[in-house]
């Protein structure tokens, strides 16, 4: 995610037991499940209650006891944002222990019915969980299908930080970090990635686009149904559905990659100067870290005031204003485009194992955003990192160290997107490159995205790989940079100083604003320097 800069005036076959493949097990998710189980959270005799996989920042996100293999989502849009969408969510999953009931994350919407392996199941709400009790308990290692018929309400998205985004002509989706379950029932944690099939039915005159590639378009009477399917597993927070009076613009990227952009039909020509930059930006990223990891890419430009840009998998969400507001320099807009593109490797293909590992996503996206600005617009990386170092102690005091961010209020997903996980985390990468040298650092980057493609590794995995690549013991070095309350000395830059957080000088930026200010030194009123 990357916050949008603004001036002050602009703020606005189911049921059959099968042997569960070991390759499907996710080490981090299993460890978190073990913690939950050890606390007795899954006891059959316990009352229905919200569970979680033990994430420090979002303790009730995700659910233990099963591993989702795929989602099949069907939405029927009524042609207005004032009424709920009718929806059907089908989840295929492997159980990872005996289950008398299954918790799904689902915070809003009317549940009409639930079936487990084709048989009716009872259900009730507990906090932001939908607790499902099948007719027969599910045995460990079973393949099961859960079908939920429900509504999905875009009006609710106005009162919560995430979920459906109401655009000028329809809807888009922004689920990061804890809002996918506002839209559909799911195991809403990035440690449990799955394949997605998404079907959207809307009145004729609307166009629907979702993650992945289209597989079918069915026109019947006054409505059209579009079907999209991913070719790689995806975290729930990266799901995207666009419904609007849109134009889909097609072009070809490197190696014949299908590139498709979704824009307001009226803005097709206006936005073309920006859209045509994407293939070259993909080529630039590939020159740094290797082949683009997905089946397609493109920009979803929405006429909506979100306050951020978002790296939804294969279809990044952007505010229209970013491209039409003349106050933003061209180099800056391009750098933000690269930030969201970089996330396709860092954050999407390689997702955070827990939300405390967010620095691995945002830090890397900020790193390549800054590197692009340095190479293409003469904005020195060293100068940006020196400025980040000067503010680093303040960022750590306000938001926590990069790999140990402070928790935020429930339902306020943007609260964790502070400067410490943007430029503060990019600063960690700069320090690591200074410590192990540029050649080893570049090998580390390429190896990281290749080794962990389609997975959700952790900070510990990154540190271990850095040690393997560099041939050096880095525990102490990385511990200080990732978890220290104070910023360590920068290798090779003894004169760099970080300001005392107890003695602010001038108007101190906090939260998302600080990230934006750090990213664009000339824009003192910017909300954010880098997108999500």
C-alpha positions in Angstrom: 0.0 0.0 0.0 1.1 3.5 -0.7 -0.7 6.6 0.5 -1.7 9.2 -2.0 0.0 12.5 -1.6 -2.3 15.5 -1.2 -2.2 19.2 -0.5 -3.9 20.4 2.6 -6.8 21.7 0.6 -7.3 18.3 -1.2 -7.8 16.0 1.8 -11.1 14.6 1.4 -15.6 -33.5 -4.5 -16.3 -32.6 -1.1 -16.3 -34.6 2.1 -14.1 -37.5 0.8 -11.1 -38.1 3.2 -7.8 -37.8 1.4 -4.2 -37.7 2.4 -3.2 -34.1 2.7 -0.1 -33.2 0.6 2.7 -32.1 2.8 3.6 -29.4 0.3 0.4 -27.6 1.2 1.4 -27.1 4.8 2.5 -23.6 5.6 5.1 -23.6 8.3 4.2 -20.3 9.8 0.5 -20.9 9.8 1.0 -24.4 11.4 3.1 -22.8 14.1 0.4 -20.2 14.8 -2.3 -22.9 14.8 -0.3 -24.9 17.3 -0.3 -21.8 19.6 -4.0 -21.5 19.3 -4.6 -25.2 20.0 -2.3 -25.2 23.0 -4.6 -22.5 24.5 -7.6 -24.8 24.1 -9.3 -22.6 21.6 -10.6 -25.4 19.5 -12.2 -27.4 22.3 -15.5 -28.8 21.1 -17.2 -28.1 24.3 -16.3 -24.4 24.3 -18.9 -21.8 23.3 -18.7 -20.2 19.9 -16.1 -17.5 19.9 -13.8 -15.6 17.5 -10.5 -17.4 17.0 -7.3 -16.4 15.3 -3.9 -17.7 14.2 -2.0 -15.7 16.8 -1.0 -12.7 14.8 0.4 -10.0 17.1 -1.2 -7.1 15.3 -4.5 -8.7 14.4 -5.1 -11.5 17.0 -8.5 -12.5 15.6 -7.6 -12.7 12.0 -7.3 -16.1 10.3 -8.5 -19.3 11.8 -6.8 -22.5 13.0 -7.6 -26.0 12.0 -7.7 -25.9 8.2 -5.8 -24.8 5.1 -7.8 -23.2 2.3 -6.9 -24.5 -1.2 -9.4 -22.4 -3.2 -12.1 -19.8 -3.1 -15.0 -19.5 -5.6 -16.6 -16.1 -5.2 -19.8 -15.1 -7.0 -21.2 -11.6 -6.7 -24.4 -10.2 -8.3 -24.3 -6.4 -8.5 -27.8 -4.7 -8.5 -26.7 -1.7 -10.5 -26.5 0.6 -7.4 -24.2 1.1 -4.5 -27.0 1.6 -2.1 -28.0 -2.1 -2.0 -26.1 -5.2 -1.0 -24.7 -7.5 -3.5 -26.0 -11.1 -3.5 -23.1 -13.5 -3.1 -22.0 -17.1 -2.8 -18.6 -18.0 -1.4 -17.4 -21.6 -1.8 -14.3 -22.7 0.1 -12.3 -25.9 -0.6 -9.9 -26.7 2.2 -7.9 -29.4 3.9 -8.4 -29.8 7.6 -5.2 -29.8 9.7 -6.8 -31.3 12.8 -10.1 -32.8 13.9 -12.8 -30.1 13.8 -16.3 -30.1 15.3 -16.8 -26.7 13.9 -15.1 -24.3 11.6 -14.5 -20.6 12.1 -14.5 -18.3 9.1 -13.7 -14.6 9.2 -16.8 -12.7 8.2 -17.6 -9.3 9.7 -20.7 -8.1 7.8 -23.5 -9.3 5.6 -26.5 -11.4 6.1 -25.8 -15.1 6.0 -28.7 -17.0 4.4 -27.4 -20.5 4.5 -24.3 -22.6 5.0 -23.5 -26.1 3.6 -20.6 -28.3 4.5 -19.9 -31.1 1.9 -23.3 -30.6 0.5 -25.2 -30.9 3.8 -26.9 -28.1 5.7 -24.8 -26.8 8.6 -25.8 -24.6 11.5 -24.0 -21.3 12.0 -23.8 -18.3 14.3 -21.8 -15.1 14.6 -19.1 -14.6 17.2 -17.3 -11.2 17.0 -16.1 -11.0 13.4 -16.2 -14.7 12.9 -18.9 -16.9 11.3 -18.9 -20.2 13.3 -20.1 -23.2 11.3 -21.0 -26.5 12.8 -21.3 -29.4 10.3 -23.6 -32.3 10.8 -20.6 -34.6 11.2 -17.2 -33.6 12.7 -14.4 -33.2 10.2 -11.4 -35.5 10.6 -7.8 -34.3 10.4 -6.6 -34.5 6.8 -10.0 -34.3 5.2 -10.9 -32.4 2.0 -14.0 -30.3 2.7 -16.2 -27.8 0.9 -18.0 -25.0 2.7 -20.6 -23.0 0.8 -22.0 -19.8 2.2 -24.8 -17.8 0.7 -24.7 -14.3 1.9 -24.9 -10.6 1.1 -22.0 -8.3 0.7 -22.8 -4.7 1.5 -20.9 -1.8 -0.1 -22.5 0.7 2.3 -20.7 -0.9 5.2 -17.4 0.0 3.5 -18.1 3.7 4.2 -18.0 3.2 7.9 -15.0 0.9 8.0 -11.4 1.4 6.8 -11.5 -1.1 4.0 -13.6 -3.5 2.0 -15.7 -2.3 -0.9 -14.6 1.1 -2.3 -17.5 3.1 -3.8 -16.4 4.7 -7.0 -18.2 7.3 -9.1 -19.7 4.6 -11.3 -19.5 1.4 -9.3 -17.2 -0.5 -7.0 -13.7 -1.6 -6.4 -12.1 -3.5 -3.6 -9.4 -2.5 -1.0 -9.0 -5.3 1.6 -5.6 -4.6 3.1 -5.0 -5.5 5.8 -8.0 -6.8 7.7 -11.0 -6.2 5.5 -11.4 -9.0 3.1 -13.8 -10.6 5.5 -16.0 -7.5 5.3 -16.7 -8.6 1.7 -16.7 -12.4 1.8 -16.2 -15.2 4.3 -12.6 -16.4 4.3 -9.5 -17.3 6.3 -8.4 -13.7 6.3 -4.6 -14.0 6.9 -1.7 -13.8 4.4 -0.3 -17.1 5.8 -3.1 -19.0 4.1 -2.9 -18.2 0.4 -5.3 -19.9 -2.0 -6.4 -20.0 -5.6 -9.4 -17.8 -6.6 -12.2 -18.0 -9.1 -14.3 -14.9 -9.2 -17.6 -14.5 -10.9 -19.4 -11.1 -11.2 -22.8 -10.5 -12.6 -23.9 -7.0 -13.4 -26.4 -5.2 -15.5 -25.5 -4.6 -19.2 -23.5 -1.4 -19.5 -21.1 -2.3 -16.7 -17.8 -4.0 -17.0 -16.4 -6.3 -14.3 -12.7 -7.2 -13.9 -11.0 -9.2 -11.2 -7.7 -10.8 -10.3 -6.1 -13.2 -12.9 -7.3 -13.8 -16.4 -10.8 -14.0 -17.9 -12.1 -17.5 -18.5 -15.7 -16.8 -19.6 -18.2 -14.0 -20.4 -21.9 -15.0 -20.4 -24.5 -12.5 -21.6 -28.1 -13.4 -20.7 -31.0 -11.0 -20.9 -30.2 -7.7 -19.2 -27.1 -8.9 -17.4 -23.5 -10.2 -18.1 -21.4 -12.5 -16.0 -17.7 -12.3 -16.1 -15.5 -15.1 -14.7 -11.8 -14.7 -13.8 -9.3 -17.2 -12.4 -5.9 -16.8 -10.8 -3.0 -19.1 -11.8 -1.1 -18.5 -8.6 -2.2 -18.6 -4.9 -3.3 -15.3 -3.5 -3.8 -13.8 0.0 -7.3 -12.7 0.8 -6.2 -9.1 1.3 -5.1 -8.9 -2.3 -8.4 -9.8 -3.9 -9.7 -7.3 -6.4 -13.1 -6.8 -8.1 -13.8 -3.8 -10.3 -17.4 -3.1 -11.4 -18.0 0.1 -13.4 -18.6 1.8 -16.7 -15.1 1.0 -17.6 -12.8 0.6 -20.5 -10.3 -2.3 -20.5 -7.2 -1.4 -22.4 -4.9 -4.2 -23.6 -1.3 -4.2 -24.5 1.7 -6.6 -24.4 4.5 -6.6 -21.8 7.8 -8.4 -21.7 7.9 -12.0 -22.9 4.3 -11.6 -24.3 2.9 -10.8 -20.9 -0.8 -9.7 -21.2 -1.1 -6.2 -19.7 -4.6 -4.9 -19.1 -5.6 -1.6 -17.5 -9.1 -0.8 -16.3 -10.0 2.9 -16.4 -13.1 5.1 -16.5 -14.3 4.9 -20.1 -14.3 8.7 -20.4 -10.7 8.9 -19.3 -9.2 6.4 -21.8 -7.2 8.9 -23.8 -6.4 11.1 -20.8 -4.7 8.3 -19.0 -2.9 6.7 -21.9 0.4 8.6 -21.4 0.7 6.9 -18.0 -0.7 3.5 -18.9 1.8 3.0 -21.7 4.7 3.2 -19.3 3.9 -0.1 -17.6 5.7 -2.5 -19.9 9.0 -0.6 -19.6 8.6 -0.5 -15.8 8.1 -4.3 -15.7 11.2 -4.7 -17.8 13.1 -2.5 -15.4 12.0 -4.5 -12.4 12.9 -7.7 -14.2 16.4 -6.4 -14.7 16.7 -6.0 -10.9 15.1 -9.1 -9.5 14.0 -11.5 -12.3 10.9 -12.6 -14.2 7.6 -11.0 -13.4 5.8 -13.6 -11.1 2.2 -13.6 -12.4 0.1 -14.3 -15.4 -0.9 -10.7 -16.1 -0.6 -7.1 -14.7 -2.3 -3.8 -15.1 -3.6 -0.7 -13.4 -7.1 -0.2 -12.0 -7.7 3.5 -12.0 -10.7 4.4 -9.9 -12.5 7.7 -9.5 -12.6 7.5 -5.8 -11.0 9.2 -2.8 -9.2 6.3 -1.1 -6.1 8.1 0.2 -3.8 5.3 -1.0 -2.7 3.1 -3.9 -2.9 -0.7 -3.4 -1.0 -3.6 -4.8 -4.0 -6.0 -5.4 -2.6 -9.0 -7.1 -2.2 -8.6 -10.9 -4.4 -5.4 -10.9 -3.1 -2.6 -8.7 -5.6 0.0 -7.5 -4.8 3.7 -8.2 -6.7 6.9 -7.5 -7.5 8.7 -10.7 -6.4 11.9 -9.1 -2.8 10.7 -8.9 -2.6 10.9 -12.7 -4.7 14.0 -13.3 -3.4 16.3 -10.5 -0.7 18.6 -12.1 0.9 19.3 -8.7 2.6 15.8 -8.8 5.9 15.7 -10.8 6.0 13.1 -13.5 9.0 11.3 -11.9 7.1 11.0 -8.6 4.0 9.5 -10.2 6.2 7.0 -12.1 8.0 6.1 -8.9 4.6 5.4 -7.2 3.6 3.2 -10.1 6.9 1.2 -9.6 6.2 0.9 -5.9 2.9 -0.9 -6.6 4.5 -2.9 -9.4 7.4 -4.0 -7.0 4.8 -5.3 -4.6 3.8 -7.9 -7.2 7.1 -9.6 -6.2 7.3 -8.3 -2.6 4.0 -8.6 -0.8 2.0 -10.5 -3.4 4.1 -13.4 -4.8 6.1 -13.4 -1.6 3.6 -12.4 1.1 4.3 -11.6 4.8 4.0 -14.6 7.1 2.5 -12.3 9.8 1.5 -8.7 9.7 4.6 -7.9 11.8 6.6 -8.9 8.6 5.0 -6.1 6.7 8.4 -4.3 6.5 9.5 -7.0 4.0 6.7 -5.9 1.7 6.6 -2.1 2.1 10.4 -1.8 2.7 11.2 -3.5 -0.6 8.5 -1.7 -2.5 9.9 1.6 -1.2 13.4 0.5 -2.0 12.6 -0.1 -5.7 10.5 3.0 -5.9 13.6 5.0 -4.6 16.0 3.1 -6.9 13.8 3.8 -9.9 13.7 7.5 -9.0 17.5 7.5 -8.6 18.1 5.9 -12.0 15.4 7.5 -14.0 15.0 11.0 -12.4 18.4 11.7 -10.7 17.0 11.5 -7.2 20.0 10.0 -5.2 19.2 7.0 -3.1 21.9 8.1 -0.6 20.2 11.4 0.0 16.8 9.8 0.6 18.3 7.2 3.0 20.3 9.9 4.9 17.0 11.8 5.4 15.3 8.6 6.5 18.1 8.0 9.0 17.6 11.4 10.4 14.0 10.7 11.1 14.3 7.0 12.0 14.4 7.3 15.8 11.2 9.3 15.7 9.5 6.8 13.5 10.6 4.0 15.8 9.3 5.8 18.8 6.0 6.5 17.1 5.3 3.3 15.3 7.8 0.8 16.7 10.9 -0.8 15.1 10.4 -1.9 11.4 9.9 -5.6 12.3 8.0 -5.0 15.5 5.3 -2.4 14.6 3.0 -1.2 17.3 -0.6 -2.4 17.2 -3.4 -0.1 16.1 -7.1 0.2 16.8 -9.3 -2.6 15.7 -10.8 -2.0 12.2 -8.2 0.7 11.3 -6.1 -1.2 8.8 -4.1 1.9 7.7 -2.8 2.3 11.3 0.0 -0.1 10.7 1.1 1.7 7.5 3.5 4.1 9.2 6.8 5.5 8.1 8.7 2.9 10.0 7.6 0.2 7.5 8.2 2.3 4.4 11.4 4.4 4.4 12.3 3.1 7.8 12.3 -0.4 6.4 14.1 0.6 3.2 16.7 2.1 5.5 17.2 -1.4 6.9 17.8 -2.7 3.4 20.3 0.1 2.7 22.2 -0.8 5.9 22.3 -4.5 4.9 23.7 -3.6 1.5 26.3 -1.4 3.1 27.2 -4.3 5.5 27.3 -7.3 3.0 28.1 -5.4 -0.2 26.1 -4.7 -3.3 26.8 -8.0 -5.2 25.7 -10.1 -2.2 22.7 -7.9 -1.6 21.5 -8.2 -5.2 21.9 -12.0 -5.1 19.9 -12.0 -1.9 17.0 -10.1 -3.5 16.8 -12.3 -6.5 17.1 -15.5 -4.5 14.4 -14.3 -2.0 11.7 -13.8 -4.6 12.6 -17.0 -6.4 12.9 -19.3 -3.4 9.7 -18.0 -1.7 7.5 -17.5 -4.8 3.8 -18.1 -3.9 4.7 -18.5 -0.3 4.4 -16.5 3.0 7.9 -16.4 4.6 8.9 -14.5 7.7 11.6 -12.1 8.8 13.5 -15.0 10.3 13.5 -16.6 6.8 14.9 -13.4 5.3 17.7 -13.1 7.9 18.7 -16.7 7.4 18.9 -16.3 3.6 20.9 -13.1 4.0 23.4 -15.1 6.1 23.5 -18.0 3.6 24.1 -15.6 0.7 26.7 -13.4 2.4 28.4 -16.2 4.3 28.3 -14.1 7.4 26.7 -14.2 10.8 24.1 -11.4 10.8 21.9 -12.2 13.8 23.2 -9.3 16.0 23.3 -6.8 13.1 19.8 -7.6 11.9 18.4 -7.8 15.4 19.5 -4.2 16.1 18.2 -2.8 12.8 14.9 -4.7 12.8 13.9 -4.7 16.5 16.0 -1.9 18.2 14.3 1.0 19.8 17.2 3.2 18.5 18.6 3.2 15.0 22.0 1.6 14.9 25.0 3.3 13.3 24.9 3.2 9.5 27.8 1.1 8.2 30.2 3.3 6.2 28.4 6.5 7.2 29.6 7.5 10.7 28.5 11.1 10.4 24.8 10.2 9.9 22.7 11.2 12.9 19.1 10.5 13.9 17.1 13.2 15.6 16.1 12.7 19.2 12.4 11.8 19.3 12.1 13.6 22.6 13.3 16.9 21.0 11.2 17.5 17.9 12.4 20.2 15.6 9.6 22.0 13.6 6.3 20.4 12.8 6.8 16.7 13.3 5.0 14.3 10.8 3.3 11.3 12.1 1.6 8.2 10.6 1.0 8.2 6.9 1.8 11.8 6.5 5.4 11.2 7.6 5.8 8.5 5.0 4.7 10.8 2.3 6.8 13.6 3.4 9.9 11.4 3.6 9.2 10.2 0.1 8.8 13.6 -1.5 11.0 16.1 0.3 9.5 19.0 -1.6 5.9 18.1 -0.8 5.5 19.0 2.9 1.8 18.5 2.8 1.9 15.0 1.3 -0.1 12.3 3.0 2.2 9.5 1.8 5.3 8.8 -0.2 4.6 5.3 -1.1 1.5 3.2 -1.7 0.5 0.2 0.2 
